[in-house]
């Protein structure tokens, strides 16, 4: 099984790039983030024509997640509330950032973690609160069902200094602050490991390059898109790779796909 994650930064803008990529890379499951479209307007036909079943949770202009699967997905659930209850979740499901379902014996959790804007801002504290609830969500999923987990998406966090082109002074930078990194590590204590780091230990591998400052041409990137796996699935993984090709296209997303294979 091959599962890919890709923040497409607007599915309608990047639709043909996604179609072309799937034709060249017919993965079993593609998890999309930042689709930026309400469900009724999601461009389904070109993707369904490739043989994919679509499961979407979107909103106008912002956020949005989707799962594309070659086989029907079971037990689709959107947001935190179906698992944790509305009282625990509060306002965190107003932004469309979480979708999950089961393919085979694997529960796929597709996430678009809040960016946080700037360290210390209201959005930053929202991000930390969101990550705390994410930990409880994943812990509860694992307690309720025996499936292996593949938790993937745009985490908007570089786990350590290897994941940033220039880590100097980044401790006070959004996506690299100690509180964000600790919050991510707290999430992983439910029993998850970084699939990419199973195969690649060195620095210098990135999934996101800012549109500004010619970041891609200078390879000044960050690794913020991840696959996290439960132990048995981690042991079964045979590769986890970053495909930089879509970032080289005209008008690309600022992110590029990451593919894990079992």
Secondary structure, 3 states (H helix, E strand, C coil): CEEEEEECCCCCCCHHHHHHHHHHCCCCEEEEECCCCCHHHCCCHHHHCCCCEEEEECCCCCCCEEEEECCCCEEEEECCHHHHCHHHHCCCCCCCCEEEEEECCEEEEEEECCCCCCCCCHHHHHHHHHHHHHHHHHHHHHHHCCCEEEEEEECCCCCCHHHECCCCCHHHCCCCCHHHHHHHHHHHCCCCEEHHHHHCCCCCCCCEECCHHHCCCCCCEECCEEEEECHHHHHHCCEEEECCHHHHCCCCCCECCEEEEC
